[in-house]
Amino acid sequence: MRHFILLSIFCISLYSQAKAGEGLTREQIHGGMQKNTAEVFGCYKSEIKKHPELKGRIQLSFDIDSQGKVINSKISKTTLNHKPTENCVVEKSKIWIFPQPIGTQPVHVEYPFEFRRTSEHLGK
């Protein structure tokens, strides 16, 4: 699990709960996500200034095509329930690049993130 702390808020990439289809390893998915988690955090950071109570989880669902590009990105689950943040994450994810998967079929990924202020305890 990777933590990013800035301005007293967390964006946690919940790697241990990520799910991916065949064609890429979890480590390859995680490596690609590490490069892009700052963008996800930026989506939350810009909204927390306007909505200090904003917290929750999202699950980003996407496919990685045969060239390593993200396609079909959407939020499949949310407790954040904040469209501006969720839409921002989806838009940012559309330009991410991952290693080229083995085979020609897209690799489906479900990747959760948790957003909260640092004054709240983790592990709830």
Buried (B, 14 or more C-beta within 10 A) or exposed (E): EEEBEEEEBBBBBBBEEBEBBEBBEEEBBBEBBEEBBEBBBBBBBEBBEEEEEBBBBBBBBBBBBBEBBBEEBEBEEBEBEBEEBBEBBBEBBEEBEBBBBEEEEBBBBBBBBBBBBEEEEEEE
